[in-house]
């Protein structure tokens, strides 16, 4: 067979195959695309009340508030801040309470109070302010006052005894008398400090005498008896705080990194220490140091860099510099 007829037959076969493939594609395209349902968002329908729907169960109703008369029995007078007994009778509704307030206070106002459910008698705390007060039985819901009883609150006798002059930062012994109510305390503060604030303090529950630490700043100070209720000053005692006498003795120069012996005298209060620092270092910071409770002399390590330095006596209270001595660090 010649080459030309063979080539024609091959071409014919290829053409037929292409026509068959095209026919198959047309048939496939004519098939229907399956219908995919759109996503449906289901939302719960609103609840529509109907005659057939049962109403929601009501909450348990509160019982009617009983407003029958009450009685109160209290002391005629009581010391400020002291607890006192109250005998009472009354309806004892839920959350009824007994309170002590100024006589002209509105019915809904209250100060120190106790829940009537605690029974009779109960303990009530007297106000810290003196004068005429009133104990009341009050219903919680309607704020109806069912009973009143007058109460006279009188001042407490308070005395303070301490040295007239103390050294800054030292421990001071104080004798006192007073009510010793819950959280009462004595504090020693600069005289200029506003009432209600405090410095170093000790609770009166520690008894008399007790000890306090004097402020580190010299000047006019004040010993105060403070109430735990309301932080009121019941008594004052003037005290003069004077600077402590401190001496530092050490070599005028020291080689960098060497040991430096320092002889000293001073108050040796709790936490006091002596440090050797660059002269430019801000007060309150430290480098090599030793606590004064280790005695005198003390050994410090000189700075590793040459230059002007200082030996400082530092207070344990507030990190205040109480004394300085220059020292030159040599290479």
C-alpha positions as CSV (number, residue, x, y, z in Angstrom):
1,X,0.0,0.0,0.0
2,X,1.2,3.4,-0.9
3,X,2.1,6.0,1.8
4,X,-0.7,8.5,0.7
5,X,-3.8,6.2,1.2
6,X,-2.4,5.1,4.7
7,X,-2.0,8.8,5.8
8,X,-5.6,9.5,4.6
9,X,-6.9,6.6,6.6
10,X,-5.2,7.7,9.8
11,X,-6.5,11.3,9.4
12,X,-10.0,9.9,8.9
13,X,-9.8,7.8,12.1
14,X,-8.6,10.8,14.1
15,X,-11.5,13.0,12.8
16,X,-14.0,10.3,13.7
17,X,-12.7,10.0,17.2
18,X,-12.8,13.8,17.7
19,X,-16.4,13.8,16.5
20,X,-17.4,11.1,19.0
21,X,-15.7,13.0,21.8
22,X,-17.5,16.2,20.9
23,X,-20.9,14.3,20.8
24,X,-20.3,12.9,24.3
25,X,-19.5,16.4,25.7
26,X,-22.7,17.8,24.2
27,X,-24.8,15.0,25.8
28,X,-23.2,15.7,29.2
29,X,-23.8,19.4,29.0
30,X,-27.5,18.8,28.2
31,X,-28.0,16.9,31.6
32,X,-29.9,18.9,34.1
33,X,-27.9,20.5,36.9
34,X,-29.1,19.1,40.2
35,X,-31.1,21.6,42.2
36,X,-29.3,22.5,45.5
37,X,-31.8,23.9,48.0
38,X,-30.9,27.3,49.4
39,X,-29.9,27.2,53.1
40,X,-32.9,27.8,55.4
41,X,-32.5,29.7,58.6
42,X,-35.0,28.5,61.2
43,X,-36.0,31.0,63.8
44,X,-38.0,30.1,66.8
45,X,-41.4,31.8,66.5
46,X,-42.3,34.3,69.1
47,X,-44.4,32.9,71.9
48,X,-47.9,34.2,71.5
49,X,-50.0,33.9,74.6
50,X,-53.2,32.0,74.1
51,X,-56.1,30.9,76.2
52,X,-54.6,27.4,76.1
53,X,-51.1,28.6,77.3
54,X,-50.5,28.2,81.0
55,X,-49.3,31.4,82.7
56,X,-45.8,31.4,84.3
57,X,-45.8,30.3,87.9
58,X,-45.8,33.4,90.1
59,X,-43.0,33.9,92.7
60,X,-43.7,33.2,96.3
61,X,-45.4,36.4,97.6
62,X,-43.9,38.2,100.5
63,X,-46.0,38.2,103.7
64,X,-47.5,41.5,104.6
65,X,-45.2,43.7,106.7
66,X,-46.4,43.7,110.3
67,X,-46.4,47.1,111.8
68,X,-47.4,46.4,115.3
69,X,-45.8,48.4,118.1
70,X,-42.3,47.6,119.3
71,X,-40.5,48.4,122.5
72,X,-36.8,49.3,123.3
73,X,-34.9,49.2,126.5
74,X,-31.4,50.9,126.5
75,X,-29.1,52.6,129.0
76,X,-29.7,56.2,129.7
77,X,-26.1,57.0,128.6
78,X,-23.1,55.2,127.2
79,X,-19.5,56.1,126.5
80,X,-18.6,57.1,122.9
81,X,-17.6,54.0,120.8
82,X,-18.6,51.5,123.5
83,X,-21.0,48.5,122.9
84,X,-24.2,48.5,124.8
85,X,-27.1,46.1,125.2
86,X,-30.5,46.7,123.6
87,X,-33.6,44.7,124.8
88,X,-36.5,44.9,122.4
89,X,-39.8,43.4,121.3
90,X,-41.4,43.8,117.9
91,X,-42.8,42.1,114.8
92,X,-39.4,40.9,113.7
93,X,-40.2,41.1,110.0
94,X,-37.5,39.9,107.7
95,X,-34.5,42.4,107.7
96,X,-36.0,44.6,110.4
97,X,-33.2,46.3,112.2
98,X,-32.3,48.4,115.3
99,X,-30.1,51.4,114.8
100,X,-28.7,54.4,116.6
101,X,-29.1,57.8,114.9
102,X,-29.3,61.5,115.6
103,X,-32.8,62.4,117.0
104,X,-33.7,64.5,114.0
105,X,-32.5,61.9,111.3
106,X,-35.0,60.9,108.7
107,X,-36.7,57.5,109.1
108,X,-34.7,55.9,106.2
109,X,-31.3,56.9,107.6
110,X,-29.2,54.7,109.8
111,X,-25.8,54.6,111.4
112,X,-24.5,51.7,113.6
113,X,-27.1,49.0,113.4
114,X,-27.9,45.3,114.0
115,X,-30.4,42.9,112.4
116,X,-33.4,42.2,114.7
117,X,-33.1,38.5,113.7
118,X,-30.1,38.3,116.1
119,X,-32.6,38.3,118.9
120,X,-33.0,40.2,122.2
121,X,-30.9,41.5,123.8
122,X,-28.4,42.4,121.1
123,X,-25.2,44.5,121.1
124,X,-25.1,47.9,119.4
125,X,-22.1,50.1,119.0
126,X,-22.4,53.6,120.3
127,X,-21.4,56.4,118.0
128,X,-18.0,58.1,118.5
129,X,-19.5,61.6,118.5
130,X,-21.0,62.7,121.8
131,X,-24.4,64.2,122.4
132,X,-28.1,63.2,122.2
133,X,-28.9,60.2,120.0
134,X,-31.8,57.9,119.5
135,X,-32.1,54.1,119.3
136,X,-34.8,53.0,116.8
137,X,-36.6,49.8,115.7
138,X,-37.1,50.2,112.0
139,X,-38.9,47.9,109.4
140,X,-36.8,47.2,106.4
141,X,-39.5,47.5,103.6
142,X,-41.4,50.6,104.6
143,X,-38.8,52.1,106.8
144,X,-41.4,52.6,109.5
145,X,-40.0,53.5,112.9
146,X,-42.0,51.3,115.4
147,X,-40.1,52.4,118.5
148,X,-37.7,55.0,119.8
149,X,-35.5,55.4,122.9
150,X,-33.3,58.3,123.8
151,X,-29.5,57.7,124.3
152,X,-27.0,60.1,125.6
153,X,-23.4,59.5,124.3
154,X,-20.8,60.9,126.7
155,X,-17.0,61.5,126.1
156,X,-14.3,59.1,127.4
157,X,-11.6,60.0,129.9
158,X,-8.3,59.8,128.0
159,X,-4.8,60.6,129.4
160,X,-1.4,60.4,127.7
161,X,2.0,60.5,129.3
162,X,5.4,60.4,127.5
163,X,8.8,62.2,127.4
164,X,8.6,65.8,126.3
165,X,11.6,65.4,124.1
166,X,12.8,62.3,122.2
167,X,15.6,61.6,119.7
168,X,14.5,61.1,116.1
169,X,13.8,57.5,115.2
170,X,14.1,56.1,118.7
171,X,11.6,54.0,120.6
172,X,9.3,56.0,123.0
173,X,7.5,54.5,125.9
174,X,3.9,55.9,126.4
175,X,1.5,55.4,129.3
176,X,-2.2,56.0,128.7
177,X,-5.7,55.5,129.9
178,X,-8.8,55.5,127.7
179,X,-11.7,53.6,126.3
180,X,-9.6,51.0,124.5
181,X,-12.5,50.4,122.0
182,X,-12.0,48.1,119.0
183,X,-9.1,49.2,116.8
184,X,-8.2,52.3,118.9
185,X,-4.5,53.2,118.6
186,X,-1.8,55.7,119.6
187,X,0.3,57.4,116.9
188,X,3.2,59.7,117.0
189,X,3.2,62.2,114.1
190,X,4.4,65.7,113.1
191,X,2.2,68.3,114.7
192,X,1.3,69.6,111.2
193,X,-0.2,66.3,110.1
194,X,-4.0,66.7,109.6
195,X,-6.3,64.8,112.0
196,X,-7.4,61.4,110.8
197,X,-3.9,60.6,109.4
198,X,-1.3,58.6,111.2
199,X,2.4,57.8,111.3
200,X,4.1,55.2,113.5
201,X,1.4,53.6,115.6
202,X,0.5,50.9,118.1
203,X,-3.0,49.5,119.0
204,X,-4.2,50.2,122.5
205,X,-5.0,46.5,122.9
206,X,-1.3,46.0,123.7
207,X,-2.0,47.7,127.0
208,X,-0.2,50.5,129.0
209,X,2.6,51.3,128.8
210,X,3.2,50.6,125.1
211,X,6.0,51.7,122.7
212,X,6.1,53.8,119.6
213,X,8.9,54.8,117.2
214,X,9.5,58.5,116.9
215,X,9.5,60.2,113.5
216,X,12.8,60.5,111.8
217,X,12.3,64.2,111.0
218,X,13.1,66.5,113.9
219,X,10.6,69.2,115.0
220,X,7.3,69.6,116.8
221,X,5.4,66.4,117.0
222,X,2.3,65.1,118.6
223,X,1.2,61.9,120.4
224,X,-2.4,61.2,119.6
225,X,-5.0,58.8,120.9
226,X,-7.1,57.8,117.8
227,X,-10.5,56.0,117.7
228,X,-10.8,52.9,115.5
229,X,-14.3,54.1,114.7
230,X,-14.0,57.3,112.6
231,X,-10.3,58.0,113.2
232,X,-11.1,60.8,115.7
233,X,-8.5,62.3,117.9
234,X,-9.5,61.9,121.6
235,X,-6.4,63.3,123.2
236,X,-3.1,64.9,122.2
237,X,0.3,65.2,123.9
238,X,3.1,67.5,122.5
239,X,6.5,66.0,121.9
240,X,9.7,67.6,120.6
241,X,11.7,65.4,118.2
242,X,15.4,66.3,118.2
243,X,18.1,65.2,115.8
244,X,20.3,62.3,116.8
245,X,24.0,62.9,117.5
246,X,26.1,60.9,115.1
247,X,29.9,60.7,114.5
248,X,31.7,59.0,111.6
249,X,35.5,58.4,111.6
250,X,37.3,56.9,108.7
251,X,40.4,57.4,106.5
252,X,40.4,60.5,104.3
253,X,41.4,58.3,101.3
254,X,41.1,54.6,100.3
255,X,42.4,52.6,97.4
256,X,39.7,51.4,95.0
257,X,38.3,48.0,96.0
258,X,40.0,48.0,99.4
259,X,38.5,47.5,102.8
260,X,37.6,50.6,104.8
261,X,37.2,50.6,108.6
262,X,34.5,53.0,109.9
263,X,34.2,53.9,113.6
264,X,30.8,55.5,114.4
265,X,28.5,56.5,117.2
266,X,24.8,57.2,116.8
267,X,21.2,56.1,117.6
268,X,21.5,52.6,116.2
269,X,17.8,52.5,115.5
270,X,16.2,49.4,113.9
271,X,17.4,49.1,110.3
272,X,20.0,51.8,110.5
273,X,23.1,51.2,108.3
274,X,26.3,52.8,107.1
275,X,27.1,52.9,103.4
276,X,30.0,54.0,101.1
277,X,28.8,55.5,97.8
278,X,29.9,57.9,95.1
279,X,29.4,61.5,96.2
280,X,27.0,62.0,93.2
281,X,24.7,59.2,94.2
282,X,21.2,60.4,95.2
283,X,20.2,60.2,98.9
284,X,18.3,57.0,99.8
285,X,20.4,54.8,97.6
286,X,23.4,52.7,98.7
287,X,26.4,50.6,97.7
288,X,28.6,48.7,100.0
289,X,27.0,48.8,103.5
290,X,26.8,47.3,107.0
291,X,24.1,47.5,109.5
292,X,24.8,49.4,112.7
293,X,23.6,46.6,114.9
294,X,26.9,44.9,114.0
295,X,28.7,47.4,116.3
296,X,31.6,49.8,115.8
297,X,33.9,49.8,113.9
298,X,32.3,48.4,110.7
299,X,34.1,47.4,107.5
300,X,33.0,48.6,104.1
301,X,34.4,48.0,100.7
302,X,35.6,51.0,98.7
303,X,34.3,51.7,95.2
304,X,36.1,50.1,92.3
305,X,36.4,53.5,90.5
306,X,38.5,56.4,91.7
307,X,36.8,59.6,92.6
308,X,35.0,61.6,95.3
309,X,32.9,59.4,97.6
310,X,30.9,59.6,100.8
311,X,30.3,57.5,103.9
312,X,26.7,58.0,105.0
313,X,24.8,57.0,108.1
314,X,21.3,56.0,106.9
315,X,18.1,55.7,108.9
316,X,16.3,52.5,108.7
317,X,13.1,54.5,108.8
318,X,12.6,56.3,105.5
319,X,16.2,55.9,104.2
320,X,17.2,59.4,105.3
321,X,20.9,60.5,105.4
322,X,21.6,61.5,109.0
323,X,25.4,62.1,108.7
324,X,28.0,62.3,105.9
325,X,31.7,62.0,105.7
326,X,33.8,62.6,102.6
327,X,36.4,60.1,101.4
328,X,38.5,60.1,98.2
329,X,38.9,56.8,96.4
330,X,42.3,56.5,94.7
331,X,43.3,54.3,91.8
